[in-house]
Each structure stands twice: as C-alpha cells, then as structure tokens.
C-alpha cells in the first residue's frame, strides 16, 4: 500500500480541500501517514496570501523532498496559482496541481 502525507497551509478553504484530497487518496487505497513519517507521496496544499506564506510553502515542499528524495512531491493550492511556472522548474517539486485540478489528484498521480 502506498503511503501519502498531506500538509495544509492557509485558510479554512484549504483545510477543507486538504481533507477532500485525503479522502480521495484513502478511497484509492493510499495509507495516510503523518507528514514527518516516510511517505511515497507528499501533498502540500500551499498558501499565497503573503510573502511569508509563499516562503513557508516553498520550505514545506523542500522539506518533503529532503525527507524522502524518492517520494513524489505535489504542490497544490494558491501558491501554485501565482507561482506555478517557478514551481515547475523547482527540483523539489514533481507535480504542480492548480486549484481546478485537485479533484483529479489520484488520476494525476496514477499517470505520473
């Protein structure tokens, strides 16, 4: 069973969407583990309301890749909307999923 860890940054909407992504992963057979534990997939639901939020989003993405360099690191959320092109060039990020694609998370992971 593949292990997934999720981390939420930001508002209540992000929190709800993170829970929805977790449910999609569980329904697809993923085991949800704490973020600090080794996972096959790390999903960071980012925030971009301030420059500090941008920085925290980048830090969490890099932390995930550092914890398991073989893991798939997924950037999702608002920071993706504002800095998606930069994230696509970031070696710590494997997949970039905009807000309009969060419901397709499992499909996108399977195609990766």
trRosetta pair geometry for C-beta under 8 A, 3 or more apart (Angstrom, degrees):
i j d omega theta_ij theta_ji phi_ij phi_ji
1 29 6.2 -132 -135 160 92 89
1 30 7.1 137 174 -139 90 28
1 31 4.9 80 129 -23 124 110
2 29 7.3 76 34 110 89 89
2 30 5.3 -47 86 -117 91 80
2 31 7.1 179 90 23 39 79
2 40 4.6 -87 -161 54 90 149
2 41 6.6 45 158 -4 118 109
3 30 6.9 115 -131 -171 16 84
3 31 4.9 -36 -105 73 69 98
3 32 7.7 130 -160 -112 66 11
3 33 4.8 8 -171 -4 115 128
3 37 7.5 -91 165 114 142 110
3 38 7.1 71 84 110 149 67
3 39 4.5 -128 116 -133 100 66
3 40 5.1 121 53 4 69 88
3 41 7.3 -178 97 30 49 74
4 22 7.9 -180 105 -124 122 65
4 25 4.9 -86 53 -173 159 150
4 30 4.4 15 1 171 119 138
4 31 7.2 154 22 74 70 45
4 32 5.8 -37 74 -105 86 59
4 33 7.1 148 69 22 33 80
4 39 5.8 76 -135 -168 17 124
4 40 6.8 -50 -72 60 57 82
4 41 4.3 -20 -111 71 85 106
4 42 7.6 170 -159 -83 62 27
4 43 6.6 17 -177 -4 108 108
5 32 7.2 115 -98 -164 42 63
5 33 5.3 -54 -76 76 92 79
5 34 6.5 8 -127 118 114 23
5 35 4.5 134 169 -106 125 48
5 37 6.6 169 -81 61 133 81
5 39 3.9 -137 -6 -41 103 158
5 41 7.3 173 27 91 60 58
5 42 5.2 -15 68 -112 96 72
5 43 7.3 -179 90 27 47 69
5 64 7.6 -172 81 -127 118 108
6 18 5.4 145 157 -168 132 101
6 21 6.4 145 -114 93 143 116
6 22 5.5 -100 4 -76 154 98
6 25 7.9 -173 -47 11 120 152
6 32 7.1 -30 5 -145 102 107
6 35 7.2 -89 71 -79 27 96
6 42 7.8 159 -89 -163 31 51
6 43 4.7 -19 -110 69 78 101
6 44 7.7 164 -160 -84 53 32
6 45 7.0 23 -174 -12 100 103
7 18 7.9 -92 105 -137 15 139
7 35 4.9 60 -69 -104 105 145
7 42 7.3 3 3 -174 105 94
7 43 7.4 173 26 90 63 55
7 44 5.0 -13 65 -114 101 74
7 45 7.1 -165 92 26 50 72
7 60 5.6 -146 102 -171 147 136
7 64 7.6 -144 10 -69 133 119
8 14 5.4 144 -164 134 102 103
8 15 5.4 89 167 -99 158 58
8 18 4.1 -77 -80 -43 117 162
8 45 4.8 -8 -116 59 66 116
9 14 6.8 -59 78 148 43 158
9 44 7.0 21 -2 179 109 91
9 45 6.5 -174 31 91 67 65
9 46 5.6 0 55 -139 121 37
9 47 4.2 -121 121 0 96 105
9 53 6.5 145 153 -157 121 88
9 56 5.8 161 -136 114 143 117
9 57 5.7 -144 60 -84 160 78
9 60 6.7 -161 -44 0 129 155
9 77 7.3 138 60 117 89 169
10 13 7.7 -47 126 63 114 79
10 14 3.9 77 81 9 115 156
10 15 7.7 -151 87 -35 74 73
10 45 7.1 -104 33 122 117 91
10 46 7.2 74 -26 143 127 30
10 47 3.1 165 -71 -86 108 121
10 49 6.7 134 -127 -10 96 114
10 53 6.7 69 -84 -152 86 129
10 77 6.8 169 10 -170 150 139
10 78 6.6 128 -106 19 161 127
11 14 5.2 108 57 9 63 99
11 15 7.1 -113 113 -4 41 91
11 47 7.1 132 -7 -117 74 119
11 49 7.5 100 -40 -45 106 139
12 15 5.2 -49 -148 34 39 118
12 16 6.4 41 153 -19 68 101
13 16 5.8 -53 -151 36 32 111
13 17 6.3 27 152 -15 65 109
14 17 5.6 -58 -144 41 32 109
14 18 6.1 37 155 -25 67 104
14 45 5.0 154 -169 135 99 121
14 47 6.3 -62 -54 -78 164 93
14 77 5.9 35 -123 -127 111 125
14 78 7.4 -72 -79 -9 119 106
15 18 5.8 -51 -148 31 28 113
15 19 6.7 29 152 -16 61 104
16 19 5.8 -56 -155 36 32 112
16 20 6.5 32 149 -20 66 105
17 20 5.4 -50 -146 35 37 114
17 21 6.4 38 153 -19 67 101
17 45 6.2 157 94 -144 106 146
17 76 7.9 -148 134 133 124 127
17 77 7.5 146 92 -94 142 87
17 99 7.8 -56 -137 -141 162 82
17 102 5.7 -18 -172 165 114 166
18 21 5.7 -51 -148 36 32 110
18 22 6.4 37 150 -22 63 104
18 43 7.8 161 -136 112 83 114
18 45 4.6 -121 -79 5 99 152
19 22 5.5 -51 -149 34 33 115
19 23 6.5 35 152 -21 64 102
20 23 5.7 -51 -151 33 33 113
20 24 6.6 36 150 -20 64 102
20 102 7.2 70 94 137 117 120
20 103 7.6 -43 143 -95 124 73
21 24 5.5 -50 -151 34 36 114
21 25 6.4 36 152 -18 66 104
21 43 6.2 -141 139 135 143 158
21 45 7.2 175 17 -67 147 123
21 76 7.3 141 -83 68 159 170
21 102 5.9 -84 -76 -177 108 100
21 105 5.3 72 -140 -15 98 166
22 25 5.7 -56 -151 37 32 111
22 26 6.3 32 153 -19 66 106
22 32 5.7 39 -155 -103 101 145
23 26 5.7 -53 -145 36 32 111
23 27 6.3 33 156 -19 65 107
24 27 5.8 -57 -149 37 28 111
24 28 6.4 20 153 -13 63 111
24 103 7.3 173 -83 -150 150 48
24 105 5.6 110 100 57 145 116
24 106 5.3 -140 155 -30 106 113
25 28 5.7 -64 -149 42 31 107
25 30 3.9 -46 169 48 94 137
25 32 6.5 107 99 -74 125 95
25 41 7.8 -158 -131 83 134 139
25 43 8.0 -146 -56 -5 144 146
25 105 7.1 -54 -61 112 87 129
25 106 6.6 177 -91 -82 51 98
26 29 7.8 97 -179 -31 29 9
26 30 6.2 -82 -79 63 33 80
26 32 6.2 -37 -74 -26 97 113
27 106 7.9 -77 77 -63 93 156
28 106 4.4 174 -62 -134 156 137
30 41 7.2 -54 -137 42 139 130
33 37 4.4 -98 155 79 119 131
33 38 7.5 -17 114 72 156 44
33 39 5.4 -171 59 -86 119 98
34 37 4.7 93 63 -3 83 107
35 39 7.7 -50 -136 -12 38 137
35 42 7.2 76 -144 -136 81 102
35 64 7.7 -75 -168 -96 95 93
36 67 7.5 -152 -153 -125 41 146
38 67 6.9 -165 -104 152 58 102
38 68 5.5 109 -146 -72 80 129
38 71 8.0 -160 -169 -65 68 126
39 42 5.6 121 79 -68 128 75
39 67 7.9 38 28 110 83 127
39 68 6.5 -158 57 20 55 151
39 71 5.9 64 91 -127 72 137
40 68 7.7 -99 -101 132 26 154
40 71 5.8 174 -172 -124 24 81
40 72 6.8 20 147 18 68 91
41 71 6.3 177 -84 -171 20 94
41 72 4.8 -15 -112 64 76 100
41 73 8.0 169 -159 -82 51 27
41 74 6.6 17 -175 -8 95 114
41 109 6.4 1 -116 -134 149 134
42 64 3.6 -178 117 -160 164 133
42 65 7.7 -129 45 -53 142 51
42 67 7.5 108 -65 58 147 123
42 68 7.5 154 -30 49 118 110
42 71 5.5 59 -8 141 98 137
42 72 7.3 -178 28 88 64 51
42 73 5.0 -10 65 -115 105 70
42 74 6.8 -176 91 26 52 73
43 74 4.5 -14 -110 68 71 117
43 76 6.2 7 -172 6 95 122
43 105 7.3 18 -116 -153 146 135
44 57 6.7 138 141 -155 126 71
44 60 4.8 146 -131 117 142 120
44 61 5.5 -122 36 -76 154 71
44 64 6.4 -136 -41 -26 117 144
44 73 7.4 5 1 -173 107 89
44 74 7.0 171 24 86 64 61
44 75 5.9 -20 67 -112 99 56
44 76 7.0 167 83 31 47 74
44 77 7.6 -85 123 14 64 127
45 76 5.0 -32 -107 83 63 102
45 77 4.4 112 -174 -54 61 128
46 53 7.8 117 174 158 77 92
46 57 3.7 57 -142 -136 109 127
46 60 7.7 -178 -97 59 83 126
46 61 7.7 -8 -79 -49 121 111
46 75 5.9 9 -21 -165 130 87
46 76 6.7 164 10 78 83 42
46 77 4.0 176 50 74 62 124
46 78 6.1 -129 102 53 80 65
46 79 3.5 -67 134 24 135 117
46 80 6.1 131 47 -23 127 80
47 53 4.1 -82 106 -174 102 124
47 54 8.0 -108 97 -61 64 40
47 56 7.3 3 54 75 103 114
47 57 6.1 -163 44 -63 58 115
47 77 6.5 -47 -61 150 41 136
47 78 5.5 26 -139 52 36 121
47 79 6.3 32 68 -37 20 99
48 53 5.7 -176 -107 106 16 118
48 54 5.6 51 -128 -79 73 82
48 57 7.0 -22 -72 -15 71 154
48 77 7.7 160 -13 129 94 95
48 78 4.3 -140 20 123 99 101
48 79 4.2 152 -62 -85 104 59
48 81 7.0 -137 24 56 149 92
48 82 4.7 160 177 22 162 136
48 83 7.2 174 -110 0 135 103
49 53 5.0 71 44 7 72 161
49 78 7.2 34 -44 112 68 156
50 53 4.7 106 51 2 72 99
50 54 7.2 -125 100 -3 45 84
51 54 5.4 -47 -153 31 38 117
51 55 6.5 38 150 -19 66 103
52 55 5.7 -54 -151 36 34 112
52 56 6.3 33 152 -18 67 105
53 56 5.7 -52 -144 38 32 111
53 57 6.3 39 153 -24 64 104
53 79 7.3 -154 132 -71 92 110
54 57 5.7 -57 -155 32 29 114
54 58 6.6 25 152 -15 64 105
54 79 5.9 142 -120 -122 65 113
54 82 7.7 -80 -102 87 112 131
54 83 7.0 98 -143 -18 110 147
55 58 5.8 -55 -151 37 33 109
55 59 6.2 35 151 -21 66 107
56 59 5.5 -52 -144 36 33 115
56 60 6.4 32 158 -19 66 104
57 60 6.1 -56 -150 35 28 107
57 61 6.6 28 153 -18 63 107
57 75 7.5 76 170 -143 106 107
57 77 7.6 -142 -127 81 129 127
57 79 4.2 147 150 -36 172 167
58 61 5.7 -57 -151 35 32 113
58 62 6.4 25 156 -13 67 109
58 79 7.9 -151 -46 179 70 152
58 90 7.7 -141 -137 -126 91 155
59 62 5.9 -62 -149 41 29 107
59 63 6.1 33 153 -24 66 108
60 63 5.4 -49 -141 34 33 115
60 64 6.5 38 157 -24 63 101
61 64 6.0 -53 -155 29 28 112
61 65 6.9 21 152 -12 62 106
61 73 5.9 105 -161 164 76 131
61 75 5.7 -1 -103 -82 130 105
61 87 7.6 -117 -135 -137 170 103
61 90 7.0 38 128 130 141 147
61 92 5.2 113 136 117 93 121
61 93 5.5 -15 -175 -75 132 95
62 65 5.9 -56 -149 39 36 108
62 66 6.2 37 152 -21 67 108
62 92 4.6 -67 -100 -123 60 169
63 66 5.6 -58 -148 37 31 113
63 67 6.4 34 154 -25 65 103
64 67 5.8 -53 -151 29 30 111
64 68 7.4 -39 169 41 61 83
64 71 6.6 -106 159 92 91 137
64 73 4.8 133 104 -117 125 113
64 92 7.4 114 65 173 85 105
65 68 7.5 -94 -152 70 26 51
65 69 6.1 47 174 -111 73 53
65 71 7.0 -149 -112 63 47 99
65 73 5.1 -53 -66 -38 88 150
65 91 7.8 126 -178 117 165 72
65 92 3.9 -138 2 -149 153 84
65 93 7.7 -89 -53 -54 131 38
66 69 7.3 14 -122 -67 22 77
66 92 7.9 -19 -32 -128 74 117
67 71 7.3 1 85 10 88 144
68 71 3.8 73 97 -22 114 115
72 94 4.8 -102 -153 70 68 154
72 95 6.5 25 175 -2 104 112
72 109 6.8 127 109 -136 158 91
72 112 6.2 89 -132 118 144 155
73 92 6.0 -39 75 154 161 69
73 93 5.5 -103 101 -119 109 42
73 94 5.1 122 49 8 65 93
73 95 7.5 179 91 30 45 73
74 93 7.8 78 -128 -156 15 81
74 94 6.8 -48 -71 65 54 90
74 95 4.5 -18 -113 71 79 107
74 96 7.8 173 -160 -82 60 22
74 97 6.0 8 -176 3 107 116
74 105 7.5 71 178 -146 162 100
74 109 7.5 -52 -70 -84 140 98
75 79 7.0 -83 -178 87 113 107
75 80 5.3 152 130 -80 99 105
75 87 5.1 -106 67 -170 162 144
75 93 4.9 -16 -16 -137 119 127
75 95 7.2 -174 29 93 65 55
75 96 5.1 -12 66 -113 104 68
75 97 7.1 169 87 27 51 69
76 80 6.0 -44 -153 -17 22 146
76 96 7.9 157 -80 -164 45 42
76 97 4.4 -18 -100 73 90 102
76 98 7.7 -156 -146 -71 66 2
76 99 7.6 113 177 -83 83 47
76 102 5.9 91 -166 -100 134 95
76 105 7.5 -22 -84 -99 147 113
77 80 5.7 118 64 8 47 104
77 81 7.6 -88 130 -7 40 94
77 99 6.6 54 -132 -79 26 84
78 81 5.4 -48 -155 26 43 115
78 82 6.8 20 156 -4 70 105
78 99 7.0 35 -76 -60 53 120
79 82 6.1 -66 -149 46 36 98
79 83 5.6 -28 172 36 75 110
79 87 7.5 109 127 -60 96 136
80 83 7.1 -81 -119 63 18 67
80 84 5.0 52 179 -87 64 88
80 87 6.2 -60 -116 28 68 161
80 96 5.4 157 -139 -171 113 92
80 97 6.6 -41 -148 72 171 40
80 98 5.4 -157 121 -98 123 53
80 99 7.4 167 71 -32 115 69
81 84 6.7 17 -104 -38 11 109
81 98 6.0 91 -82 -141 74 92
81 99 6.1 -3 -61 -9 120 108
83 86 4.6 -43 179 43 92 117
83 87 5.7 99 118 -28 87 97
84 87 5.6 -59 -145 37 32 112
84 88 6.4 37 157 -26 67 102
84 96 5.4 122 -150 164 85 142
84 98 6.7 -14 -93 -78 140 96
85 88 5.8 -49 -152 27 32 114
85 89 7.1 23 152 -11 61 105
86 89 5.9 -64 -159 39 36 107
86 90 6.6 48 144 -38 68 102
87 90 5.2 -43 -149 15 41 121
87 93 5.0 -32 180 70 85 171
87 96 4.9 124 107 -100 122 127
88 93 7.3 -88 -93 96 22 124
88 96 5.5 -72 -74 -5 77 146
90 93 4.4 55 83 15 108 109
93 96 6.3 48 154 -65 129 87
94 112 7.0 68 146 -164 116 140
95 108 6.3 122 -165 146 143 119
95 109 7.4 -96 -19 -89 170 63
95 112 6.1 -68 -70 -96 127 139
97 101 4.7 -128 -165 90 86 114
97 102 6.2 113 140 -85 121 55
97 104 7.7 -165 -146 73 120 88
97 105 6.4 39 -150 -100 169 77
97 108 6.2 144 -95 82 119 171
98 101 5.2 81 57 12 73 104
98 102 8.0 -103 100 -37 42 75
99 102 6.3 -22 -158 -21 38 113
101 104 4.9 -60 -170 45 74 113
101 105 7.5 119 136 -63 77 58
101 108 6.8 66 161 -51 118 144
102 105 5.9 0 -171 -46 47 105
104 107 4.8 -56 -172 48 80 117
104 108 5.4 84 126 -29 91 101
105 108 5.8 -63 -148 37 26 109
105 109 6.3 24 157 -18 65 107
106 109 5.7 -55 -148 37 31 111
106 110 6.3 30 154 -19 65 107
107 110 5.8 -56 -148 36 29 111
107 111 6.4 22 156 -15 64 109
108 111 5.9 -60 -147 40 29 107
108 112 6.6 44 151 -41 63 101
109 112 5.6 -45 -152 12 33 119
